[in-house]
Amino acid sequence: MVCPTNEIPNNLSSYASEKRWYDSDVDYDANGRLSELFKGEKNLPLIPQDKLDNYLKTHLAVFPVDRSSFPEDYIKQADITITKPAEVAVTIIGGNTCWNSSMGYYYYPEGQKPASLDEANVILLFPNTQNGTYAGSASSAGVSNGDCVKLKYYPNIANNGDKSGATDIFPANYRIGFVLAANAWSKRFGKWTHDRKQRSATSAEMSKDYLGKAYSKPMSAVYNIDGQVLVSFEDDNDYDHNYSDLVMTFQTNPVDAPGETPDPKYEFRKTTENVGFYIFEDQWPSKGDYDLNDVIFNATYTKVYSTANNAIYEEGYTFKPYTNAAKAEKLKSGVAVKVEGLKATDQIEFFVKKPGETEFTAANFERDTRNNIIYLTDNAKSNIGTEYMFNVKHDEALGALYKEKKVKIKPFIYRDVDGKRLEIHIAQEAPTKVADRSFFGTEDDASQPDKNIYYVRSGNYPFGIFLDGATESDMTKLFDAANETRAIDEDEVYPKFKSWVENKGKKNQDWYK
């Protein structure tokens, strides 16, 4: 659809006085959604979605949505320099805004930047950049993340919008600028229906504030991530300044056509920390031999976070079962974990690494999504040394990013007894809703569920214990075959254990060493 010279498309109502915006050559519907998108070519392929997701992750590491620590060094106005003849494409990768804003581009020879936005020849690129992510905005969305458009170079555009001679090739030594017109699309949603005169441009001294007055502070960011140019915008000079209202990539053929852009000073780090050991007496509700070495496993916690703002993007746990060297397989106990802190948008993956293997491989663990239970193995005493891992990828594209551990665990062991689910948790931890509670108060169990007392025998002796921060070397006595079937509360085995129990864990916290 070609707009007559010096006219503005009807739906772009707030452009009434802006006579140098020229319409897209592509038709678009009542929501401003383009009828035709760029589908990629051999020498200018589309960017794979997983890469787009990673670019957005990186962007949010540099420009956190919470606006508390956005990096001043990267909020710079900088148009893209084309150093050699090139094709150019733009891809939307994300955004979070209440506005239905319009995106345009303009270009000029090196050293001939327009004096103001009013003197730039702006060509409409995306009529409505609302992607539907902001609460309630889906019905007014005009783009989807991943939408890509190939730019056109009009050599005669300065002649009252003359589009003759259009080509896909931009000349060398040209600069391309972008401008986001806040709420310029007339089909808006909710209470965000008023016209805005905010214009956020990538060129220095060309932006306008919400009153339409010249605004000199940068309202855009342009930078390079692993060779990929990103452009992002702040659409309101009077609000959050998170520079994440619209985020897009800028790609070229040849790939080295753009001039240098600033690299963000960030990196993602993966760290692993020891959580500790869990030990259980598997004969509950009977105290049995009370050796507390029937099922033993270690847990470690891993996270992937950004050094830019310490936001956590991934976190997970690995469990490694052990057993006493002399342990005969009397009872078959499974290992499961109740997971807390998961959100509906989180993605969860499962992995396993068998003894002798160096890498984890994908696995399919049984999962009870209603009760947030992951069943790692139905027999902890088989394949001793096998490691079981689950990893949670947070949906960081929009909303607040996590800066503290969100995913928490409550591991336990279980088995079926005459069709009833028997669970053994660490002391004072309630069972899951799947467990049969008829076992409480039988044999040696002294649990009082009505008082939130669980998995202890007389004297408050626990059937399951979490040893916070304990290491494999700390478990030497529990692994020792000589201690199999010897009660853990015998003085000669662990002389400090009784005192630890009697003082409710406040004294002799290293009793097991």
Secondary structure, DSSP 8 states (H G I E B T S, - for coil): ----TT---TT-GGGTT-TTEE--SS-B-TT--BS-----BTTB----HHHHHHHHHHHHHHS-TT-SS--GGG-----EEE-SSBEEEEEEEE---SS--EEEEEEEETT---SSGGGS-EEEEES----S-STT-GGG----TT-EEE--B-TTTTTTT--TT-BS-B-TTEEEEEEEETT-SS---TT--S----EEESSTT-EE-TTS-EE-S--EEEEEETTEEEEEE---TTS---S-SEEEEEEEESTT-B---------EEEEEEEEEEEEE-TTTTS-TT--S-SEEEEEEEEEEEETTT--EEEEEEEEEEE--TT----S--EEEEEEES--TT-EEEEEEE-TT-SS-EE---EEETTTTEEEEES-TTSSTT-EEEEEEE---SSS--B-S---EEEEEEEEEETTEEEEE-STT----TTS-GGGTTSTTB--BGGGTB-SEETTTEESEEEEET--GGGGHHHH-GGGTTS-TTSTTT-TTHHHHHHTTTSS-TTTT-
